Amino acid sequence: MHIDWTAFTPGPALAGGMMIGLAAVFFATVVGRVAGVSGIAGGLLRPRRGDLGWRVAFISGLIGAPLLYRLAGRRWPFEIDASGATLVVAGLLVGLGTRFGSGCTSGHGVCGLARRSPRSLVATLAFMAAGFATVLVVRHLLP
Amino acid sequence: MNARIGEKIASFAAGLLFGAGLLVSGMANPAKVVGFLDIFGAWDPSLALVMGGAVGVGLVGFAFASRRATSALGLPMYLSANQRIDRRLVLGAAVFGVGWGLAGFCPGPALVSLATGSPKAILFVGSMLAGMALFELWGARRRPG
């Protein structure tokens, strides 16, 4: 392992992270819910009366954020290295895994850890370990 | 204000701030996410700080939010009290981690990326929703509890 200092962006990373934490705390305090993106999106596929509006609103905010960002004249680096076929497989795994595991980076990794949930700690360690292992295999072990 | 309208406005605002945080932090760039997961290569530790910043703010904020009987809008609190640690949790999270490592996308940044109009982002989100729909078909029926 060696650190890629040219890619390291500690300032924006910490500031953006704090914005994410603030959004999650605001959401919990005002709406009373966990800002877990996989759970919010997944719930759209199981529509129940009175349970759709806030989900659509949160996801509209997520999708609207970059539009606002661009209106403010800002750009962000965006690069996908994976092929189309890899993205299909990856998308299926992310969709299935987050629903079976009841959460993703936001629900378990941010909200769960912030709520000191041992369950979320276990889930976060599991998906981080799997992510590290997958990149190791794809980048360094496969020919 | 009507709590149901307030709920939608607050949810939109939360999504907007959350999405802005993802953009500012660099998490909305799959190549940077893979750079963070590449601990055996040229490692970019930035995303550890994203998580640190988010959890740091969250630890303080949730200490107060968790004590509330109702939300600030008077809505019921739906903060899960589930503490079950089982195979389903660990395997589900691990499967998610594999997909995350393959693409560099987790659900939040994937949805944010739709705004780029990138065909690859749309392909990923479509597949992710298909995976979630598969769960509704045969996973939800075997939900414990």
Boltz contact constraints between the chains, C-beta under 6 A:
constraints:
  - contact:
      token1: [A, 1]
      token2: [B, 39]
      max_distance: 6.0
  - contact:
      token1: [A, 1]
      token2: [B, 43]
      max_distance: 6.0
  - contact:
      token1: [A, 3]
      token2: [B, 43]
      max_distance: 6.0
  - contact:
      token1: [A, 4]
      token2: [B, 42]
      max_distance: 6.0
  - contact:
      token1: [A, 4]
      token2: [B, 43]
      max_distance: 6.0
  - contact:
      token1: [A, 4]
      token2: [B, 44]
      max_distance: 6.0
  - contact:
      token1: [A, 7]
      token2: [B, 35]
      max_distance: 6.0
  - contact:
      token1: [A, 7]
      token2: [B, 44]
      max_distance: 6.0
  - contact:
      token1: [A, 8]
      token2: [B, 44]
      max_distance: 6.0
  - contact:
      token1: [A, 8]
      token2: [B, 46]
      max_distance: 6.0
  - contact:
      token1: [A, 9]
      token2: [B, 26]
      max_distance: 6.0
  - contact:
      token1: [A, 9]
      token2: [B, 46]
      max_distance: 6.0
  - contact:
      token1: [A, 10]
      token2: [B, 49]
      max_distance: 6.0
  - contact:
      token1: [A, 12]
      token2: [B, 24]
      max_distance: 6.0
  - contact:
      token1: [A, 13]
      token2: [B, 25]
      max_distance: 6.0
  - contact:
      token1: [A, 13]
      token2: [B, 26]
      max_distance: 6.0
  - contact:
      token1: [A, 13]
      token2: [B, 46]
      max_distance: 6.0
  - contact:
      token1: [A, 13]
      token2: [B, 49]
      max_distance: 6.0
  - contact:
      token1: [A, 13]
      token2: [B, 50]
      max_distance: 6.0
  - contact:
      token1: [A, 14]
      token2: [B, 49]
      max_distance: 6.0
  - contact:
      token1: [A, 14]
      token2: [B, 53]
      max_distance: 6.0
  - contact:
      token1: [A, 15]
      token2: [B, 24]
      max_distance: 6.0
  - contact:
      token1: [A, 16]
      token2: [B, 21]
      max_distance: 6.0
  - contact:
      token1: [A, 16]
      token2: [B, 24]
      max_distance: 6.0
  - contact:
      token1: [A, 16]
      token2: [B, 25]
      max_distance: 6.0
  - contact:
      token1: [A, 16]
      token2: [B, 50]
      max_distance: 6.0
  - contact:
      token1: [A, 17]
      token2: [B, 25]
      max_distance: 6.0
  - contact:
      token1: [A, 17]
      token2: [B, 50]
      max_distance: 6.0
  - contact:
      token1: [A, 17]
      token2: [B, 53]
      max_distance: 6.0
  - contact:
      token1: [A, 17]
      token2: [B, 54]
      max_distance: 6.0
  - contact:
      token1: [A, 18]
      token2: [B, 53]
      max_distance: 6.0
  - contact:
      token1: [A, 18]
      token2: [B, 57]
      max_distance: 6.0
  - contact:
      token1: [A, 19]
      token2: [B, 17]
      max_distance: 6.0
  - contact:
      token1: [A, 19]
      token2: [B, 20]
      max_distance: 6.0
  - contact:
      token1: [A, 19]
      token2: [B, 21]
      max_distance: 6.0
  - contact:
      token1: [A, 20]
      token2: [B, 18]
      max_distance: 6.0
  - contact:
      token1: [A, 20]
      token2: [B, 21]
      max_distance: 6.0
  - contact:
      token1: [A, 20]
      token2: [B, 54]
      max_distance: 6.0
  - contact:
      token1: [A, 21]
      token2: [B, 54]
      max_distance: 6.0
  - contact:
      token1: [A, 21]
      token2: [B, 57]
      max_distance: 6.0
  - contact:
      token1: [A, 21]
      token2: [B, 58]
      max_distance: 6.0
  - contact:
      token1: [A, 22]
      token2: [B, 57]
      max_distance: 6.0
  - contact:
      token1: [A, 23]
      token2: [B, 14]
      max_distance: 6.0
  - contact:
      token1: [A, 23]
      token2: [B, 17]
      max_distance: 6.0
  - contact:
      token1: [A, 23]
      token2: [B, 18]
      max_distance: 6.0
  - contact:
      token1: [A, 24]
      token2: [B, 58]
      max_distance: 6.0
  - contact:
      token1: [A, 25]
      token2: [B, 61]
      max_distance: 6.0
  - contact:
      token1: [A, 26]
      token2: [B, 14]
      max_distance: 6.0
  - contact:
      token1: [A, 27]
      token2: [B, 14]
      max_distance: 6.0
  - contact:
      token1: [A, 28]
      token2: [B, 65]
      max_distance: 6.0
  - contact:
      token1: [A, 29]
      token2: [B, 65]
      max_distance: 6.0
  - contact:
      token1: [A, 29]
      token2: [B, 72]
      max_distance: 6.0
  - contact:
      token1: [A, 30]
      token2: [B, 10]
      max_distance: 6.0
  - contact:
      token1: [A, 30]
      token2: [B, 71]
      max_distance: 6.0
  - contact:
      token1: [A, 30]
      token2: [B, 72]
      max_distance: 6.0
  - contact:
      token1: [A, 30]
      token2: [B, 73]
      max_distance: 6.0
  - contact:
      token1: [A, 31]
      token2: [B, 7]
      max_distance: 6.0
  - contact:
      token1: [A, 31]
      token2: [B, 10]
      max_distance: 6.0
  - contact:
      token1: [A, 31]
      token2: [B, 11]
      max_distance: 6.0
  - contact:
      token1: [A, 31]
      token2: [B, 71]
      max_distance: 6.0
  - contact:
      token1: [A, 32]
      token2: [B, 71]
      max_distance: 6.0
  - contact:
      token1: [A, 32]
      token2: [B, 75]
      max_distance: 6.0
  - contact:
      token1: [A, 32]
      token2: [B, 76]
      max_distance: 6.0
  - contact:
      token1: [A, 32]
      token2: [B, 77]
      max_distance: 6.0
  - contact:
      token1: [A, 32]
      token2: [B, 78]
      max_distance: 6.0
  - contact:
      token1: [A, 33]
      token2: [B, 78]
      max_distance: 6.0
  - contact:
      token1: [A, 34]
      token2: [B, 79]
      max_distance: 6.0
  - contact:
      token1: [A, 37]
      token2: [B, 107]
      max_distance: 6.0
  - contact:
      token1: [A, 37]
      token2: [B, 108]
      max_distance: 6.0
  - contact:
      token1: [A, 38]
      token2: [B, 107]
      max_distance: 6.0
  - contact:
      token1: [A, 42]
      token2: [B, 132]
      max_distance: 6.0
  - contact:
      token1: [A, 45]
      token2: [B, 132]
      max_distance: 6.0
  - contact:
      token1: [A, 45]
      token2: [B, 133]
      max_distance: 6.0
  - contact:
      token1: [A, 45]
      token2: [B, 136]
      max_distance: 6.0
  - contact:
      token1: [A, 46]
      token2: [B, 136]
      max_distance: 6.0
  - contact:
      token1: [A, 53]
      token2: [B, 8]
      max_distance: 6.0
  - contact:
      token1: [A, 54]
      token2: [B, 7]
      max_distance: 6.0
  - contact:
      token1: [A, 54]
      token2: [B, 8]
      max_distance: 6.0
  - contact:
      token1: [A, 54]
      token2: [B, 11]
      max_distance: 6.0
  - contact:
      token1: [A, 57]
      token2: [B, 8]
      max_distance: 6.0
  - contact:
      token1: [A, 57]
      token2: [B, 11]
      max_distance: 6.0
  - contact:
      token1: [A, 57]
      token2: [B, 12]
      max_distance: 6.0
  - contact:
      token1: [A, 58]
      token2: [B, 11]
      max_distance: 6.0
  - contact:
      token1: [A, 58]
      token2: [B, 15]
      max_distance: 6.0
  - contact:
      token1: [A, 60]
      token2: [B, 12]
      max_distance: 6.0
  - contact:
      token1: [A, 61]
      token2: [B, 12]
      max_distance: 6.0
  - contact:
      token1: [A, 61]
      token2: [B, 15]
      max_distance: 6.0
  - contact:
      token1: [A, 61]
      token2: [B, 16]
      max_distance: 6.0
  - contact:
      token1: [A, 62]
      token2: [B, 15]
      max_distance: 6.0
  - contact:
      token1: [A, 62]
      token2: [B, 19]
      max_distance: 6.0
  - contact:
      token1: [A, 62]
      token2: [B, 111]
      max_distance: 6.0
  - contact:
      token1: [A, 62]
      token2: [B, 112]
      max_distance: 6.0
  - contact:
      token1: [A, 63]
      token2: [B, 111]
      max_distance: 6.0
  - contact:
      token1: [A, 63]
      token2: [B, 114]
      max_distance: 6.0
  - contact:
      token1: [A, 63]
      token2: [B, 115]
      max_distance: 6.0
  - contact:
      token1: [A, 64]
      token2: [B, 16]
      max_distance: 6.0
  - contact:
      token1: [A, 65]
      token2: [B, 16]
      max_distance: 6.0
  - contact:
      token1: [A, 65]
      token2: [B, 19]
      max_distance: 6.0
  - contact:
      token1: [A, 65]
      token2: [B, 20]
      max_distance: 6.0
  - contact:
      token1: [A, 65]
      token2: [B, 112]
      max_distance: 6.0
  - contact:
      token1: [A, 66]
      token2: [B, 112]
      max_distance: 6.0
  - contact:
      token1: [A, 66]
      token2: [B, 115]
      max_distance: 6.0
  - contact:
      token1: [A, 67]
      token2: [B, 115]
      max_distance: 6.0
  - contact:
      token1: [A, 69]
      token2: [B, 23]
      max_distance: 6.0
  - contact:
      token1: [A, 76]
      token2: [B, 23]
      max_distance: 6.0
  - contact:
      token1: [A, 76]
      token2: [B, 28]
      max_distance: 6.0
  - contact:
      token1: [A, 77]
      token2: [B, 29]
      max_distance: 6.0
  - contact:
      token1: [A, 78]
      token2: [B, 29]
      max_distance: 6.0
  - contact:
      token1: [A, 78]
      token2: [B, 116]
      max_distance: 6.0
  - contact:
      token1: [A, 79]
      token2: [B, 31]
      max_distance: 6.0
  - contact:
      token1: [A, 80]
      token2: [B, 30]
      max_distance: 6.0
  - contact:
      token1: [A, 80]
      token2: [B, 120]
      max_distance: 6.0
  - contact:
      token1: [A, 81]
      token2: [B, 31]
      max_distance: 6.0
  - contact:
      token1: [A, 82]
      token2: [B, 103]
      max_distance: 6.0
  - contact:
      token1: [A, 84]
      token2: [B, 123]
      max_distance: 6.0
  - contact:
      token1: [A, 86]
      token2: [B, 102]
      max_distance: 6.0
  - contact:
      token1: [A, 87]
      token2: [B, 103]
      max_distance: 6.0
  - contact:
      token1: [A, 87]
      token2: [B, 120]
      max_distance: 6.0
  - contact:
      token1: [A, 87]
      token2: [B, 123]
      max_distance: 6.0
  - contact:
      token1: [A, 87]
      token2: [B, 124]
      max_distance: 6.0
  - contact:
      token1: [A, 88]
      token2: [B, 127]
      max_distance: 6.0
  - contact:
      token1: [A, 90]
      token2: [B, 99]
      max_distance: 6.0
  - contact:
      token1: [A, 90]
      token2: [B, 102]
      max_distance: 6.0
  - contact:
      token1: [A, 90]
      token2: [B, 103]
      max_distance: 6.0
  - contact:
      token1: [A, 91]
      token2: [B, 124]
      max_distance: 6.0
  - contact:
      token1: [A, 91]
      token2: [B, 127]
      max_distance: 6.0
  - contact:
      token1: [A, 91]
      token2: [B, 128]
      max_distance: 6.0
  - contact:
      token1: [A, 92]
      token2: [B, 127]
      max_distance: 6.0
  - contact:
      token1: [A, 92]
      token2: [B, 131]
      max_distance: 6.0
  - contact:
      token1: [A, 93]
      token2: [B, 95]
      max_distance: 6.0
  - contact:
      token1: [A, 93]
      token2: [B, 98]
      max_distance: 6.0
  - contact:
      token1: [A, 93]
      token2: [B, 99]
      max_distance: 6.0
  - contact:
      token1: [A, 94]
      token2: [B, 96]
      max_distance: 6.0
  - contact:
      token1: [A, 94]
      token2: [B, 99]
      max_distance: 6.0
  - contact:
      token1: [A, 94]
      token2: [B, 128]
      max_distance: 6.0
  - contact:
      token1: [A, 95]
      token2: [B, 128]
      max_distance: 6.0
  - contact:
      token1: [A, 95]
      token2: [B, 131]
      max_distance: 6.0
  - contact:
      token1: [A, 95]
      token2: [B, 132]
      max_distance: 6.0
  - contact:
      token1: [A, 96]
      token2: [B, 131]
      max_distance: 6.0
  - contact:
      token1: [A, 96]
      token2: [B, 134]
      max_distance: 6.0
  - contact:
      token1: [A, 96]
      token2: [B, 135]
      max_distance: 6.0
  - contact:
      token1: [A, 97]
      token2: [B, 92]
      max_distance: 6.0
  - contact:
      token1: [A, 97]
      token2: [B, 95]
      max_distance: 6.0
  - contact:
      token1: [A, 97]
      token2: [B, 96]
      max_distance: 6.0
  - contact:
      token1: [A, 98]
      token2: [B, 96]
      max_distance: 6.0
  - contact:
      token1: [A, 99]
      token2: [B, 132]
      max_distance: 6.0
  - contact:
      token1: [A, 99]
      token2: [B, 135]
      max_distance: 6.0
  - contact:
      token1: [A, 100]
      token2: [B, 88]
      max_distance: 6.0
  - contact:
      token1: [A, 100]
      token2: [B, 92]
      max_distance: 6.0
  - contact:
      token1: [A, 100]
      token2: [B, 139]
      max_distance: 6.0
  - contact:
      token1: [A, 101]
      token2: [B, 89]
      max_distance: 6.0
  - contact:
      token1: [A, 101]
      token2: [B, 92]
      max_distance: 6.0
  - contact:
      token1: [A, 101]
      token2: [B, 93]
      max_distance: 6.0
  - contact:
      token1: [A, 101]
      token2: [B, 96]
      max_distance: 6.0
  - contact:
      token1: [A, 104]
      token2: [B, 106]
      max_distance: 6.0
  - contact:
      token1: [A, 104]
      token2: [B, 107]
      max_distance: 6.0
  - contact:
      token1: [A, 105]
      token2: [B, 106]
      max_distance: 6.0
  - contact:
      token1: [A, 106]
      token2: [B, 108]
      max_distance: 6.0
  - contact:
      token1: [A, 110]
      token2: [B, 54]
      max_distance: 6.0
  - contact:
      token1: [A, 110]
      token2: [B, 58]
      max_distance: 6.0
  - contact:
      token1: [A, 113]
      token2: [B, 55]
      max_distance: 6.0
  - contact:
      token1: [A, 114]
      token2: [B, 55]
      max_distance: 6.0
  - contact:
      token1: [A, 114]
      token2: [B, 58]
      max_distance: 6.0
  - contact:
      token1: [A, 114]
      token2: [B, 59]
      max_distance: 6.0
  - contact:
      token1: [A, 114]
      token2: [B, 62]
      max_distance: 6.0
  - contact:
      token1: [A, 115]
      token2: [B, 62]
      max_distance: 6.0
  - contact:
      token1: [A, 119]
      token2: [B, 83]
      max_distance: 6.0
  - contact:
      token1: [A, 119]
      token2: [B, 85]
      max_distance: 6.0
  - contact:
      token1: [A, 122]
      token2: [B, 85]
      max_distance: 6.0
  - contact:
      token1: [A, 123]
      token2: [B, 89]
      max_distance: 6.0
  - contact:
      token1: [A, 123]
      token2: [B, 93]
      max_distance: 6.0
  - contact:
      token1: [A, 126]
      token2: [B, 90]
      max_distance: 6.0
  - contact:
      token1: [A, 126]
      token2: [B, 93]
      max_distance: 6.0
  - contact:
      token1: [A, 126]
      token2: [B, 94]
      max_distance: 6.0
  - contact:
      token1: [A, 127]
      token2: [B, 93]
      max_distance: 6.0
  - contact:
      token1: [A, 127]
      token2: [B, 96]
      max_distance: 6.0
  - contact:
      token1: [A, 127]
      token2: [B, 97]
      max_distance: 6.0
  - contact:
      token1: [A, 130]
      token2: [B, 94]
      max_distance: 6.0
  - contact:
      token1: [A, 130]
      token2: [B, 97]
      max_distance: 6.0
  - contact:
      token1: [A, 130]
      token2: [B, 98]
      max_distance: 6.0
  - contact:
      token1: [A, 131]
      token2: [B, 37]
      max_distance: 6.0
  - contact:
      token1: [A, 131]
      token2: [B, 97]
      max_distance: 6.0
  - contact:
      token1: [A, 131]
      token2: [B, 100]
      max_distance: 6.0
  - contact:
      token1: [A, 131]
      token2: [B, 101]
      max_distance: 6.0
  - contact:
      token1: [A, 132]
      token2: [B, 37]
      max_distance: 6.0
  - contact:
      token1: [A, 132]
      token2: [B, 39]
      max_distance: 6.0
  - contact:
      token1: [A, 134]
      token2: [B, 98]
      max_distance: 6.0
  - contact:
      token1: [A, 134]
      token2: [B, 101]
      max_distance: 6.0
  - contact:
      token1: [A, 134]
      token2: [B, 102]
      max_distance: 6.0
  - contact:
      token1: [A, 135]
      token2: [B, 34]
      max_distance: 6.0
  - contact:
      token1: [A, 135]
      token2: [B, 37]
      max_distance: 6.0
  - contact:
      token1: [A, 135]
      token2: [B, 38]
      max_distance: 6.0
  - contact:
      token1: [A, 135]
      token2: [B, 101]
      max_distance: 6.0
  - contact:
      token1: [A, 136]
      token2: [B, 40]
      max_distance: 6.0
  - contact:
      token1: [A, 139]
      token2: [B, 38]
      max_distance: 6.0
  - contact:
      token1: [A, 139]
      token2: [B, 41]
      max_distance: 6.0
  - contact:
      token1: [A, 140]
      token2: [B, 40]
      max_distance: 6.0
